[in-house]
């Protein structure tokens, strides 16, 4: 079991990454997306042992993040569009690259 998650291009998702997340296909086959940010990596509760990505909805108010378990999955509907160090394009990719299929899991 891997202790990471990967975007649709096979890059590891890390703390501070801004993610473009597929939301739905609208009229005339237009794809709609949401933008999220990884704000923490750790357990859901103080006594927890499993590690999760805490992903913010980027709302202006105080929001509760949602969680993704770090189990080595490729999140096919997620793509990294920005990172803290602006070097996400240089991160190593999974080999072989993930299959290109549906935009969502």
Helices and strands as residue ranges (DSSP letters): E 18-25, G 27-29, E 31-42, E 52-56, E 66-69, E 78-82, G 88-90
